[in-house]
């Protein structure tokens, strides 16, 4: 944000900003956290419910092992200290989409505490963000407001929700936006969540305070339920300006929860901010503490993967790639895995990167396909690039074959054979085609003879057309110039 946004003509003070995040990610599991209902987005409303997640009297929760494993995997990736004893607690509050009138969460003994994660700031600098804790809880339902009517879909109730709380280490909305993009990339690499903010599987609350430089934290305001990294940035920027104006005018910042109004581009008060004692936490009587064994943690640790920011750095150094290319290749784990598989088969890393970033991405985007589920395997691309390198086809033909591999689900060799796409290796045949083109291009010949070389490209194009794209452009140009010189 421009510093001028935080100042006015009378007061040139630039306030110091402190921002901490509460990031909620829905874990990818087959069933909900305490019952056997499907954990699935987009199903008809209120179809994935049962007495347990609806809070009927007398029912007992059973902890989902898959949710626990993915929570610990996330804690390890965040470099957290793992709790020797993880305890579930009841967080008591009333809301229409919370059928139990309490939420099973974690308070004093979460899965992980005191961690950190590396991120890259918008200016390219690295920064370490401290993680206060990561705790597992159940999600609430979803309210749907239509005019004067409010409806409730309880399908989301009981979805395993991991909350990651950072320390107030961010200084601007731009830093937060960049971090959330890195964070989403990380959880997708780990396979713990799809991170789709538009579907609510990743949500963010931002706690922001400003103060005079050197005075430490101010009184924080929470901006709740932000559903895109861009909205988070805009809400923080607006809140910085609002709080600065209040301080300059002598008003007191109220500790409260606010919502971001996207239409009006401003935050609006929702309620006063609750403290922990307002929720009357107490240990969940129906769930015993979870005590992880050393073998359990070792098993989880084996599932850790190379995180995207580390992989990006390695691609730059190991494959000598530009930063922008490395960032594109490592944006999705499947794409990075595909690229490395192509390289491991002996393909030049720069050539592989150029194809994956260029023509491969172009065709996949057009066909709305993901590289991991498309017909283009690493083996097929390696085969195509090898045929191209051997001079059996030219670059233009290789692009056509790539398109057919993806759209027809076939290997490159069969495509090239069936359509007779191999380059002309018979100089007599190519020479005959060139002679035919030159015989019909007297005007172009005169221009070239007079020193104007522009028509050479036109002649090459005519040869490519008559040869069905099978002529080698470089060889064609050489033969054209030789024939013109001999005239």
Backbone torsions as a table, in degrees:
resi	resn	phi	psi	omega
1	UNK	NA	142.6	178.0
2	UNK	-66.1	131.7	-178.1
3	UNK	-58.5	-26.7	-180.0
4	UNK	-63.6	-22.7	178.3
5	UNK	-67.5	-20.9	-177.2
6	UNK	-100.7	6.7	-177.4
7	UNK	-127.3	166.0	168.9
8	UNK	-135.8	-178.4	-173.6
9	UNK	-67.6	-29.1	-177.7
10	UNK	-85.5	-33.6	-175.3
11	UNK	-125.9	112.8	-177.3
12	UNK	-91.7	9.7	-178.7
13	UNK	-65.0	133.6	172.7
14	UNK	-100.8	115.3	-176.5
15	UNK	-74.2	153.5	175.3
16	UNK	-92.3	133.7	-175.8
17	UNK	-107.9	138.0	177.6
18	UNK	-126.5	123.7	-177.1
19	UNK	-131.3	127.9	172.8
20	UNK	-121.2	153.2	-175.8
21	UNK	-118.5	148.3	167.0
22	UNK	-119.4	104.9	-175.0
23	UNK	-103.5	125.8	179.4
24	UNK	-108.5	125.9	177.2
25	UNK	-124.4	128.1	173.9
26	UNK	-76.3	127.4	-177.8
27	UNK	-80.4	145.1	177.5
28	UNK	-80.7	105.3	177.2
29	UNK	-137.9	159.9	178.4
30	UNK	-71.3	-37.5	-177.2
31	UNK	-127.6	171.7	-179.2
32	UNK	-70.2	176.2	-169.7
33	UNK	-72.1	-31.9	-175.2
34	UNK	-126.4	7.6	-179.6
35	UNK	-148.6	-179.4	-175.6
36	UNK	-95.7	10.7	179.0
37	UNK	-68.0	148.2	178.9
38	UNK	-61.4	136.5	172.0
39	UNK	-99.5	91.4	-171.5
40	UNK	-143.9	131.1	178.7
41	UNK	-86.7	141.6	172.2
42	UNK	91.0	0.4	177.8
43	UNK	-72.5	160.2	178.2
44	UNK	-54.0	141.8	-175.6
45	UNK	-54.0	139.8	173.0
46	UNK	57.9	35.8	175.8
47	UNK	-105.2	-21.8	179.1
48	UNK	-105.2	65.1	-177.9
49	UNK	-136.0	157.0	178.6
50	UNK	-154.5	174.1	-179.4
51	UNK	-57.8	-30.5	-177.9
52	UNK	-69.6	-55.8	-176.7
53	UNK	-73.3	-15.7	176.2
54	UNK	-91.5	-1.0	173.0
55	UNK	73.8	33.2	178.3
56	UNK	-68.2	151.0	179.9
57	UNK	-62.7	140.9	173.3
58	UNK	86.7	-5.0	-178.8
59	UNK	-88.1	155.6	-177.2
60	UNK	-124.1	137.0	178.1
61	UNK	-78.7	148.1	173.3
62	UNK	-125.8	123.0	-173.0
63	UNK	-69.1	133.2	-179.9
64	UNK	-78.7	114.6	-177.2
65	UNK	-63.7	-37.6	-179.2
66	UNK	-62.2	-38.9	178.5
67	UNK	-65.5	-39.0	178.9
68	UNK	-65.0	-45.2	-179.3
69	UNK	-60.9	-43.8	-178.6
70	UNK	-71.4	-28.6	175.5
71	UNK	-66.5	-44.5	178.8
72	UNK	-67.6	-36.2	177.0
73	UNK	-60.8	-42.9	178.6
74	UNK	-65.1	-40.8	179.0
75	UNK	-61.9	-39.9	178.3
76	UNK	-65.9	-40.8	179.1
77	UNK	-65.0	-28.1	179.2
78	UNK	-89.6	8.0	177.7
79	UNK	57.8	35.7	-179.7
80	UNK	-80.0	154.5	166.3
81	UNK	-79.7	122.8	-175.6
82	UNK	-82.4	135.4	179.5
83	UNK	-70.6	137.9	177.0
84	UNK	-70.6	-21.9	178.7
85	UNK	-144.3	115.8	179.2
86	UNK	-99.1	124.8	-175.1
87	UNK	-117.1	137.8	175.0
88	UNK	-95.7	143.6	-176.6
89	UNK	-129.3	158.9	173.4
90	UNK	-94.4	126.4	176.8
91	UNK	-106.6	109.8	-169.5
92	UNK	-93.4	119.0	170.7
93	UNK	-163.2	159.2	-178.6
94	UNK	-107.0	133.5	171.4
95	UNK	-156.1	145.3	-173.5
96	UNK	-55.3	-31.9	-177.2
97	UNK	-93.8	15.1	177.8
98	UNK	-116.7	88.1	-168.6
99	UNK	-63.6	-26.2	-179.6
100	UNK	-79.3	-18.1	-169.1
101	UNK	68.2	13.8	168.5
102	UNK	-152.4	160.7	179.6
103	UNK	-121.0	132.4	174.4
104	UNK	-80.6	118.2	-175.1
105	UNK	-139.7	-160.6	175.3
106	UNK	-134.1	138.6	-177.0
107	UNK	-119.8	-76.6	-174.4
108	UNK	-83.4	-23.5	-176.2
109	UNK	-128.8	72.9	177.3
110	UNK	-75.9	176.4	179.9
111	UNK	-66.7	-40.0	-175.7
112	UNK	-142.7	146.4	178.4
113	UNK	-139.7	164.0	170.8
114	UNK	51.4	54.0	177.5
115	UNK	-104.7	-167.9	175.6
116	UNK	-161.5	159.7	177.3
117	UNK	-144.6	142.1	179.1
118	UNK	-87.9	140.1	176.1
119	UNK	-139.0	163.7	178.1
120	UNK	-111.0	124.5	-179.2
121	UNK	-74.7	163.4	180.0
122	UNK	-55.8	-27.3	179.6
123	UNK	-86.2	5.8	177.8
124	UNK	92.1	-7.2	-179.7
125	UNK	-78.9	147.5	177.7
126	UNK	-84.8	146.8	178.1
127	UNK	-145.5	140.8	177.9
128	UNK	-97.8	125.1	178.0
129	UNK	-105.1	124.9	-179.5
130	UNK	-79.0	139.6	177.7
131	UNK	-104.5	120.0	179.9
132	UNK	-72.0	-49.1	179.2
133	UNK	-165.2	165.4	172.1
134	UNK	-135.5	119.1	-178.3
135	UNK	-129.7	153.0	-176.4
136	UNK	-103.2	137.9	178.6
137	UNK	-150.6	177.0	177.0
138	UNK	-97.9	142.9	178.9
139	UNK	-79.2	158.8	174.3
140	UNK	-90.2	179.5	176.8
141	UNK	-77.0	-167.5	-177.8
142	UNK	-126.3	124.7	176.3
143	UNK	-86.4	136.1	178.8
144	UNK	-121.8	117.1	-175.9
145	UNK	-105.4	122.0	178.8
146	UNK	-128.9	100.0	-177.3
147	UNK	62.9	-125.1	-179.3
148	UNK	-88.4	1.7	-176.5
149	UNK	-108.5	136.6	174.5
150	UNK	-117.6	128.8	-179.9
151	UNK	-115.2	159.4	-178.8
152	UNK	-130.3	126.9	175.3
153	UNK	-107.3	116.1	-176.3
154	UNK	-91.3	6.1	178.9
155	UNK	-56.7	-37.1	-177.0
156	UNK	-76.7	-18.4	-179.0
157	UNK	-59.5	125.9	179.4
158	UNK	90.2	1.0	174.4
159	UNK	-65.3	133.5	179.3
160	UNK	-64.0	124.7	-174.0
161	UNK	-125.9	117.7	177.5
162	UNK	-98.0	124.9	179.4
163	UNK	-106.2	124.8	178.6
164	UNK	-110.2	120.8	-177.1
165	UNK	-108.4	122.6	178.7
166	UNK	-94.3	163.9	168.9
167	UNK	-78.7	163.5	-177.4
168	UNK	-75.9	64.4	-173.0
169	UNK	-97.6	-4.5	-179.1
170	UNK	-90.8	147.4	-176.2
171	UNK	-113.8	-8.8	-178.1
172	UNK	-158.7	163.8	176.0
173	UNK	-65.0	-32.3	178.8
174	UNK	-64.8	-40.1	177.4
175	UNK	-62.7	-42.7	-178.7
176	UNK	-64.8	-44.2	179.5
177	UNK	-59.3	-45.6	179.7
178	UNK	-63.9	-41.7	-179.9
179	UNK	-63.5	-43.8	-178.2
180	UNK	-62.7	-34.7	176.4
181	UNK	-67.2	-41.0	175.5
182	UNK	-64.7	-41.3	-177.5
183	UNK	-64.8	-43.4	178.7
184	UNK	-61.6	-41.6	178.7
185	UNK	-61.3	-39.7	-178.4
186	UNK	-66.1	-46.0	-176.4
187	UNK	-69.4	-28.4	175.6
188	UNK	-72.0	-37.2	175.0
189	UNK	-59.6	-44.3	-177.3
190	UNK	-73.1	-19.1	-179.5
191	UNK	76.5	18.4	-178.6
192	UNK	-86.8	-24.8	-179.0
193	UNK	-157.6	153.5	176.9
194	UNK	-83.0	-13.9	174.0
195	UNK	66.4	21.1	-178.4
196	UNK	-79.4	99.1	-177.3
197	UNK	-65.2	-31.9	-179.2
198	UNK	-68.0	-21.1	177.7
199	UNK	-99.4	-2.5	177.9
200	UNK	85.8	4.8	-179.3
201	UNK	-80.1	-8.0	168.0
202	UNK	-138.6	121.3	-179.2
203	UNK	-131.0	158.7	-174.1
204	UNK	-140.7	134.3	167.9
205	UNK	-111.5	139.0	-179.3
206	UNK	-116.2	128.4	174.5
207	UNK	-102.3	121.5	-174.3
208	UNK	-130.2	136.5	171.8
209	UNK	-140.4	151.8	174.8
210	UNK	-126.9	157.1	-180.0
211	UNK	-158.7	168.3	174.9
212	UNK	-67.1	147.1	-177.2
213	UNK	-53.3	133.4	177.3
214	UNK	83.3	-2.1	-177.6
215	UNK	-94.3	-2.4	178.4
216	UNK	81.0	-165.5	-176.1
217	UNK	-62.6	142.3	171.4
218	UNK	-93.6	-165.3	177.6
219	UNK	-82.9	122.2	-170.6
220	UNK	-82.6	149.8	173.7
221	UNK	-122.0	135.3	179.3
222	UNK	-97.5	130.8	172.4
223	UNK	-107.1	118.4	-166.1
224	UNK	-106.3	152.2	170.3
225	UNK	58.4	51.5	175.9
226	UNK	-87.8	131.0	-169.5
227	UNK	-114.4	18.5	170.8
228	UNK	-158.7	151.1	-179.2
229	UNK	-63.6	-32.3	178.6
230	UNK	-67.6	-42.3	178.2
231	UNK	-63.0	-37.4	177.0
232	UNK	-59.7	-47.0	-179.5
233	UNK	-61.0	-48.4	-177.4
234	UNK	-64.5	-39.9	179.7
235	UNK	-64.7	-41.6	178.9
236	UNK	-65.3	-43.8	179.5
237	UNK	-60.6	-42.6	178.2
238	UNK	-64.5	-42.1	-176.5
239	UNK	-67.6	-35.3	175.1
240	UNK	-57.4	-47.4	-178.2
241	UNK	-65.7	-43.8	-178.9
242	UNK	-61.2	-47.0	-179.0
243	UNK	-66.9	-37.8	179.1
244	UNK	-62.3	-42.0	178.8
245	UNK	-63.8	-38.8	180.0
246	UNK	-65.1	-43.7	-178.9
247	UNK	-64.2	-43.2	-178.5
248	UNK	-65.2	-31.6	-178.7
249	UNK	-87.7	2.2	177.3
250	UNK	85.4	7.0	178.4
251	UNK	-78.8	159.0	179.6
252	UNK	-98.3	130.0	176.2
253	UNK	-70.2	129.2	179.6
254	UNK	-93.8	131.9	174.3
255	UNK	-73.6	109.7	-173.7
256	UNK	-150.3	171.1	173.3
257	UNK	-105.2	131.4	-179.4
258	UNK	-124.0	158.7	177.4
259	UNK	-115.8	152.0	178.1
260	UNK	-93.0	120.8	176.0
261	UNK	-93.1	102.2	-175.5
262	UNK	-64.4	-37.3	-177.4
263	UNK	-66.4	-41.3	-177.1
264	UNK	-94.8	-5.0	177.8
265	UNK	57.6	49.0	178.6
266	UNK	-155.5	159.6	173.9
267	UNK	-89.4	150.1	-179.4
268	UNK	-134.6	143.2	-176.3
269	UNK	-64.6	136.5	178.6
270	UNK	-110.8	-51.9	179.7
271	UNK	-167.1	165.3	174.2
272	UNK	-69.4	145.7	-175.2
273	UNK	-73.9	127.2	178.8
274	UNK	-78.1	150.3	169.2
275	UNK	-96.5	169.5	-176.9
276	UNK	-58.2	-37.2	-176.0
277	UNK	-70.7	-16.1	177.2
278	UNK	-68.5	-22.7	-177.5
279	UNK	-90.3	-6.7	178.9
280	UNK	47.8	56.7	178.5
281	UNK	-60.4	139.9	166.5
282	UNK	-153.4	153.8	-175.6
283	UNK	-55.7	135.8	178.3
284	UNK	-65.3	114.7	-174.7
285	UNK	-70.1	-18.8	-175.4
286	UNK	-96.9	1.3	179.7
287	UNK	-130.1	121.8	177.5
288	UNK	-72.9	159.6	175.5
289	UNK	-59.9	148.0	176.6
290	UNK	-100.5	121.6	-178.5
291	UNK	-115.4	104.1	-177.1
292	UNK	-72.2	138.9	176.0
293	UNK	-88.4	164.8	178.6
294	UNK	-62.5	-38.7	179.9
295	UNK	-67.4	-34.7	177.6
296	UNK	-63.3	-46.3	-179.9
297	UNK	-65.4	-40.3	178.4
298	UNK	-62.0	-39.1	179.3
299	UNK	-65.2	-40.5	177.7
300	UNK	-65.8	-41.7	-177.1
301	UNK	-60.9	-31.2	179.2
302	UNK	-64.5	-19.6	-179.2
303	UNK	-91.0	-1.3	176.3
304	UNK	-65.9	140.5	178.0
305	UNK	-116.8	166.1	175.3
306	UNK	-65.9	120.1	-175.2
307	UNK	-73.4	154.9	-170.5
308	UNK	-58.1	-38.9	-177.9
309	UNK	-68.6	-32.6	176.8
310	UNK	-73.5	-37.8	179.4
311	UNK	-67.0	-37.4	178.8
312	UNK	-62.1	-45.0	178.4
313	UNK	-61.6	-40.7	-179.2
314	UNK	-67.2	-40.0	178.9
315	UNK	-60.6	-38.0	-179.4
316	UNK	-65.1	-43.7	-176.2
317	UNK	-82.9	-44.4	-174.5
318	UNK	-75.0	-38.4	-176.6
319	UNK	-106.2	1.6	177.2
320	UNK	56.3	48.6	-177.9
321	UNK	-101.1	149.2	172.1
322	UNK	-62.1	152.5	-177.3
323	UNK	-57.9	-41.6	-178.4
324	UNK	-63.9	-40.8	179.4
325	UNK	-67.2	-43.8	179.1
326	UNK	-61.7	-37.8	179.2
327	UNK	-65.2	-41.8	178.6
328	UNK	-63.9	-45.3	-176.3
329	UNK	-66.6	-31.9	-176.7
330	UNK	-97.1	3.6	-178.5
331	UNK	-61.6	-36.7	176.4
332	UNK	-123.5	138.0	-177.4
333	UNK	-60.3	-41.6	-179.1
334	UNK	-61.0	-39.3	179.4
335	UNK	-67.8	-42.4	178.9
336	UNK	-64.6	-41.4	177.9
337	UNK	-62.3	-42.6	179.7
338	UNK	-60.7	-48.1	-178.8
339	UNK	-59.6	-45.7	-178.2
340	UNK	-67.0	-33.5	176.8
341	UNK	-63.6	-39.0	177.9
342	UNK	-65.3	-42.5	-179.9
343	UNK	-65.3	-38.3	-177.6
344	UNK	-67.0	-18.2	177.5
345	UNK	-86.6	7.1	175.2
346	UNK	98.6	1.6	178.2
347	UNK	-71.6	139.6	177.7
348	UNK	-57.2	128.0	-175.9
349	UNK	-57.4	-39.4	179.6
350	UNK	-68.0	-40.1	177.8
351	UNK	-63.9	-45.3	179.4
352	UNK	-61.5	-43.2	-179.6
353	UNK	-63.3	-41.7	-179.6
354	UNK	-61.3	-42.8	-179.6
355	UNK	-70.3	-45.0	-177.6
356	UNK	-65.0	-41.5	-179.4
357	UNK	-74.9	-30.6	-175.1
358	UNK	-94.8	-95.3	-171.4
359	UNK	-66.0	-37.2	179.0
360	UNK	-62.4	-49.3	-179.9
361	UNK	-61.8	-37.7	-178.8
362	UNK	-62.3	-47.8	-178.8
363	UNK	-68.6	-42.8	-179.9
364	UNK	-62.6	-41.5	177.7
365	UNK	-63.1	-41.3	179.5
366	UNK	-63.3	-39.4	-178.2
367	UNK	-87.6	-0.8	-178.8
368	UNK	55.2	48.4	-179.8
369	UNK	-116.8	151.8	171.9
370	UNK	-96.3	143.8	-173.7
371	UNK	-62.7	-29.1	-177.4
372	UNK	-74.8	-23.6	-178.2
373	UNK	-113.0	6.4	-179.5
374	UNK	-84.6	164.6	176.7
375	UNK	-69.3	-9.7	-178.7
376	UNK	-82.9	101.9	174.8
377	UNK	-89.9	163.9	177.3
378	UNK	-60.1	-37.9	-179.6
379	UNK	-62.8	-39.5	-179.8
380	UNK	-68.3	-40.2	178.6
381	UNK	-67.8	-40.4	177.1
382	UNK	-59.4	-44.8	179.4
383	UNK	-60.9	-44.5	179.9
384	UNK	-62.6	-45.7	-178.3
385	UNK	-67.9	-31.2	177.1
386	UNK	-67.6	-42.6	178.2
387	UNK	-63.0	-40.2	177.8
388	UNK	-65.2	-43.1	-179.0
389	UNK	-65.0	-32.4	179.6
390	UNK	-76.7	-5.5	177.8
391	UNK	80.7	13.3	-179.5
392	UNK	-77.1	-25.4	173.6
393	UNK	-136.1	161.4	176.7
394	UNK	-97.6	175.9	-176.3
395	UNK	-62.0	-39.1	179.6
396	UNK	-63.1	-42.3	178.3
397	UNK	-67.2	-38.4	-180.0
398	UNK	-59.7	-38.0	178.3
399	UNK	-66.7	-38.0	177.0
400	UNK	-64.4	-41.8	-179.8
401	UNK	-66.2	-40.5	177.5
402	UNK	-57.5	-45.8	179.0
403	UNK	-58.4	-42.9	-178.1
404	UNK	-71.4	-33.5	175.9
405	UNK	-57.7	-46.1	-175.0
406	UNK	-75.5	-41.5	-175.4
407	UNK	-83.0	-25.1	-176.8
408	UNK	-111.3	-4.4	179.4
409	UNK	55.0	56.5	-179.8
410	UNK	-133.3	160.7	179.1
411	UNK	-84.0	153.6	-173.6
412	UNK	-64.1	-35.1	-177.3
413	UNK	-62.4	-45.7	-178.8
414	UNK	-66.7	-35.4	178.9
415	UNK	-65.5	-46.9	-178.5
416	UNK	-64.3	-40.6	-179.8
417	UNK	-67.0	-48.1	-176.7
418	UNK	-62.2	-39.6	-175.9
419	UNK	-97.7	8.6	178.6
420	UNK	48.3	56.7	-173.5
421	UNK	-96.4	-1.3	-179.1
422	UNK	-64.1	145.0	-179.4
423	UNK	-61.7	152.5	175.6
424	UNK	-66.4	117.4	177.6
425	UNK	-105.1	4.8	178.6
426	UNK	-100.0	107.9	-177.3
427	UNK	-61.7	-32.7	-179.8
428	UNK	-65.4	-42.0	179.9
429	UNK	-65.8	-44.6	178.7
430	UNK	-64.8	-40.3	179.6
431	UNK	-61.5	-39.4	179.8
432	UNK	-64.3	-41.3	179.3
433	UNK	-65.3	-41.7	179.6
434	UNK	-63.7	-41.9	178.7
435	UNK	-59.8	-39.6	-179.6
436	UNK	-65.1	-41.3	-179.9
437	UNK	-66.9	-44.8	-178.7
438	UNK	-64.1	-35.6	-179.0
439	UNK	-64.7	-25.2	-178.5
440	UNK	-102.6	11.5	-173.8
441	UNK	-131.8	51.1	-176.8
442	UNK	-61.9	-39.1	-179.1
443	UNK	-64.0	-41.6	179.0
444	UNK	-64.8	-39.2	179.4
445	UNK	-62.1	-40.3	-179.4
446	UNK	-65.2	-40.1	178.2
447	UNK	-62.3	-44.4	-178.8
448	UNK	-65.1	-42.3	-180.0
449	UNK	-62.7	-30.0	179.8
450	UNK	-83.1	0.0	177.0
451	UNK	105.7	-4.2	178.7
452	UNK	-89.6	109.9	-173.4
453	UNK	-91.7	2.1	-177.6
454	UNK	-58.7	-38.8	-177.5
455	UNK	-68.0	-9.2	-179.5
456	UNK	-60.4	-42.3	178.6
457	UNK	-61.7	-38.6	177.4
458	UNK	-62.2	-42.9	-179.1
459	UNK	-65.0	-41.6	178.4
460	UNK	-61.5	-41.3	179.1
461	UNK	-62.2	-38.9	178.8
462	UNK	-65.8	-38.8	177.9
463	UNK	-65.2	-43.2	179.5
464	UNK	-61.2	-38.2	-179.4
465	UNK	-66.1	-47.2	-178.8
466	UNK	-68.4	-27.7	-179.2
467	UNK	-89.0	1.6	-178.6
468	UNK	69.5	27.6	178.8
469	UNK	79.3	9.3	-175.3
470	UNK	-94.1	-4.8	179.2
471	UNK	-79.0	146.9	175.7
472	UNK	-81.3	115.2	-176.1
473	UNK	-56.1	-40.4	-178.9
474	UNK	-65.5	-46.5	-180.0
475	UNK	-66.9	-35.8	178.7
476	UNK	-62.5	-44.6	179.8
477	UNK	-61.5	-44.4	-179.5
478	UNK	-59.5	-44.6	-177.7
479	UNK	-69.5	-36.8	177.3
480	UNK	-60.9	-46.8	-178.0
481	UNK	-65.3	-37.9	179.1
482	UNK	-64.0	-42.9	-179.0
483	UNK	-68.2	-37.9	178.6
484	UNK	-66.6	-39.6	179.8
485	UNK	-64.9	-28.4	-177.3
486	UNK	-84.2	-10.6	-178.7
487	UNK	-73.4	NA	NA
